[in-house]
Amino acid sequence: MPAAADLASRLARVQLLLLDVDGVLTDGGVTWSNDGIEQKTFHIRDGLGLRLWQRAGGRTGIVTGRSSRVVQVRAEELGIGIVRQGVEDKLAVAAAILAECGLSWEQTAFVGDDLPDLPVVMRCGLGVAVADACPELRAAAALVTERPGGRGAVREVVERMLQARGGWQPIVDRFAAARS
């Protein structure tokens, strides 16, 4: 784990937040209906966090090993234009996304939960493991969330990045000022 000052610097540099899905945006469970339709549960505060991140100028992308229509639907709902599903080599895909966006690894955070995420977590400027990630990923990450995947971990990361930039309190103040 980096020192607090180094972590704050890493958090403040992030321009692109890349996310795994199963175990990060969801709790990792997959439910199938009798009709064979896959269902996932997403945490609503993660969604608001991603919207706030985007409004503050941050970019968001999804890089996931599985393919699911519901992931595309959720990404569209949140305005996430970078969606790569069915990915076997997450590091190569992340590198291609960075090239497309004109960003460096140091400007990128990746949030993961399991071994397929390890190469990207180790390469990014801010590699993040959710609280219930596998031990190897937690050991390699610069930041381990307090919240588990699918239960507000992404929101926690967004808040930390915005706090490091001095942008979180103005958001809170805007919401507080809207009270009647």
N, C-alpha and C positions, 0 to 999 in steps of 0.2 A: 504494500500500500504506500502511495506517495505521501510526503509530508503535507500538512494542511495547506500551506501556501502554494505548493506545487499543484495540489488538487484544485484549489480555487482558480489558479491560472488555467489549468486544463479545462475546467468547467466554463470559464469565461470565453475561451477560444472557439468553442463549438459553434459551427454554422449549420452543420448537417447532422441530424439525429436519425440513425438507421436502427431499425427494430426487427427482431425476430417476432414471430406471432405466437405459436403454441408454447405456452410456458412464460411468455412475456406480456403480450397483450391479452392473453387468456390464461387461465390457470393450468393449461396443459391438457385438460380433459376434452374429449370429443364425444359428442352424443349423436347417434344416428336415429332418425325417425323410422317408423315402420315402412315408409315410402323410400327409404334409402337416402334421405336428405341429411347432410351433415349440418350440425348445429354447434355454435360456439357462443360462449358468453364473454362479453367485453365489459370492462369496468367503465362506468360513465365518467368518473373523474379523470381517468386516463385520457378519455376523449376530449374533455374540456381542456386538460393540460396541453394536449397537442394543438388544439385550436389557439390557445393563448401563446404557445411557442411560435406558431406560424404568424400570428398577428404581430409578434415582436420581431419578425423578420427571419426567424429560423426556418430551415427546410426540414422535411421529414420524408423518410423512405422506409419501405418494408422489403426485407430480404428473408425469405422463408423457404424451408426445404419441402414443404407440402404445398399442394395446390388446392384451393377451395374457393368456390364462388362467394361464400359469405365474407371472406377476407377482402375480395374486390369490392363488394358492396360496402363494407365498413370503411375501406380506404376512400371510396368515392364520397361517402357521407362526411368524412373528415377532411376532404380536400387534399388527400395525399396522392400526388401524381406519380411518384416513383414507387412502383410495385413490381417486385420480381418474385415469382412463385415457382416452385418445383426446382429450386436451386440446389445443386450438389456441391459446388465449390463457391462458398459464400465469399471467400477472400477475393477471388477473381471477379465476381459480380460486383462486390463493393468497390474494387479498384476501377472497374468500368464506370460505375456511377460517379465516383469522384472525378474521373476524367471528363465525363459529360457535364458535370456541374462546375468544373474548373476549380475544384477545392483540393486541399491537401489532406493527408491522413491526420495531421495535427488539428485540423478544423472539424474533425469528424468524431462522433460518439457512436458506439454500437452497444445495444442492450441485448444480452442473450441469457440463455439458461442451461445450455447443454453442450456437449463436446463439439458438434458441428459449428458452433459459434466461436470456439476457442481461437482459431487463427485470426479472425477479425478483431476479437476483443484484445488480443495481444498486439495487433498492429495499429489500432486506432489511437488517436491522441487521448481519447477517454473511453477505455473499455469498461463496460458496466456489466455486472452480474446481478440478477434479481436474488433476493434473500434465499429462495429455495432452489437456486441453481445447483448443479453438480459441484462437488468439492473442488475439482480441478479448475473449473471456470471461476469460482469464487477466489481461488488462490491467485489466478492470473490477472484478475480485474483490478483496475485502479480504484473502482468504487463498487461496493456491494450495497444494494438498497436494504432498507429496513423492512420494506413491504415485499411480500411475495409476488410472483408473476400473476397477472390477472386480477390483482387486488390493490392496485394503486401504485405499483412500482414505477411505471412510466411517468405518472404524475409527479412522483417524488424526484425523479431525475430532471424533469422539466423545471420544477421549482428550484432545484439546486443550481441549474444552469442560469436561470433568470436571476436568482439571488446573487450569483457571482458577478453578474453584469450590472447589478443595481436596478434590475427591471421588475423584480417581483413586487416590491412594496407599492410602486405606482399602480400596478394592476389591482392589488388588494384595495388600495385607496379609491380607485374608480368604482369598484363594486360597493364599497362602504358609502360612497357619496350618492349612490343611486337609491338609497333607502328613502322611504317616504316619511 
